[in-house]
Amino acid sequence: MALFLLLTTILHGCRSPDEENIEGIFTELDQCPRITTSSWRDPVVTGQILARMDAIRQYPLEDIREAVARATRVHFLRESPLFKNKLWILNRYLFNVPEKYPRARARFFFFGLPRPDDNQDYVNLMWPLGYTEDGRITLVGWYWFYKRGFMEKAMGASYDAVGEFDYFRSTFGLRALNP
């Protein structure tokens, strides 16, 4: 265990995660409204979801990463499609992922493909986030993960939120906060 902690520290910086911050991030995720087929259309719910994402964005990035990693290790969270949706939104809110990205260059961390662009050679990695006319991030749709089981066996592994976090971080960098 000590070797694991040492390697984790070396690979992800010298700072140990702040347990109070991680608990705060979990609280924000827990209090974030569910993202469903109808809730994303409600401007009040959308505002609440984005406010929770923005609150999480204020924490140190290494603490956010650790919270995402812990969330994926906890059985009941890992199995919850509604919680996976929140991690999916969070990764897209934090990082400057594009709305149009060459499909051939994209990496995927779940058992499906993101929403294709009108041109099938591209994918919208930012989906279900998009921009308002004045350049603010907003929800423009919803995404649903199937529970583990039949669909996962048929289509591949479950969503790897940490792998996606690391990929988005190294490939696209942090997104600038809304104006």
N, C-alpha and C positions, 0 to 999 in steps of 0.2 A: 504494500500500500504506500509506503514512504517513497519508493521508487516511482510509482505512478504519479504521486503529488509533485515530486521533483521534475519529472518529465513534462507534466502539464504546465508547471510554472515556467520552465524553459521555453516550451513551445508557444505559450500564450502570454508571455510577459512575466515580469517578476512580481507583479501585484497579486495578492491573494484576493479572492472575491469577498466583497463586503456582505455579510449575511443579512444585515438590515436592508441593504439595497435590494438584494435578491427577493426578500420577503415583500418589499414594496412593489417590485415588478410583478410578482405573483398576484398581489392584491389588485393591481391595475388590470391584469389579464382576467382575473376572476370577475371583476366588476364591469368589464367591457361587455356591452350587450351582445347577444347572439347575432350572428350574421346569417340571415336566412333569405329565402326567396323573396320575401316581402320587406324585411326590415331595412335593407339597404336603400330602398326607395323613400323611406321616411327621413326627412331632413333632420329631425330631432335625433333619431337613432344614429344616423350617419355622423352627426356632430359629436355625439357621445363616444362613438367608436374612435373617431379621429382624435378626440381629446385624450382618450386613454392611450392611444399610440404616441401622441405627442408627449404625454407625461412620462411614458417609458423612455422615450428618446432623450430625456434629460439626464438619465442615469449614465454612468460610465459604460462604455461599450463592452468592456470585458465582463462587467456584472450582468449586462443584458445577455451576452453569449452564454454565460454560466447558467442563468435562469432558463434559457431556451434548452440548454443541454440537460438540465435537471428535469425540466418538464417532459422531455422525450423519454427520460429513464423511468419516470413514475408511471406505473401500469395504468391507472385509471385515466390519466391525462393522455397518455400515448394512444389509448384506445378510443378516445372521444373525438369524433369528427368535428364537433363544434369547437373544441379547444384547438385542434389542428388548424382550423380556419383562422383563428386568432394569430397563431404563429405565422401562418401564410401571409396574412395582412401585415403583420409586424415586420417581417423581412422585407417586404416591398415598400413599406413606409420608411424604414431606416436607410435603405440603400438606393442609390441612384440607378435603379434598373430601368432599362428603356421600354418604351411602348412598342418599339419595332426593332427586332434583333434577328440576325440571320439564324434560321433554324439549324443550319449545319454547324454553327459555332456555339449554340446554346447547350448548356448542361442541365439535366433534369434530375430532380431529387424526390420523385414520387412516381406512382404507377400510372401516369398518364402524360398528357402533353398540355401545356398552357394554351390559352385561347390563340388560335391562329390569326394572323393578320389577314386582310383581304387577299393578299398575295401569299400563297401557301409556302413560299420560300422564307417567310418571316414568322416570328411568333411575338406575341405581346407578353413579355416577361413581367410587366407591371400589373397585369390583370389580377384582381378586379379593381385596382386603383387606376385613376386617370387624373386629368386636370380639368379644372373649371376654366371658363373663358378668361378669368383674371389670373390664371396660373397657379391656383391653389390645388393641393391634392384633395381628391374626393373619392368616394366609392362610386363606381360606374356599373357595378354588377356584383355577383356573388359567386362563390366557389364552394363546392361541397365535396368532402372526402368521404368515401365509403368506409365503413367499419372494416377492420381486418377480417379476412375470411375469404369467401369465394372470389370477390373482385381482385383482391390482392394476389391470391394464388394464380388467378388467370392472367393478371397484367404485370406482376412484379412486386417489388418491395414497397413497404409503406413509406410515407413522407419522411425524409431526412432533413428536418428543420435546421439542425446544426451544420450539416454539410452544405446546405443552401446558404445559410448565414455566412459561412466562411468563403464560399465561392462568390457570393454577391459582394462581400467586403473586399476581397482581393481583386475582383474583376471590375467592379463599378464604383466602389468607394461610397462614402456617406452621402446621403441626399442633403442638400441645403434645406434648412427649415423653411416653412411657408413664409411668404413675405408679410 
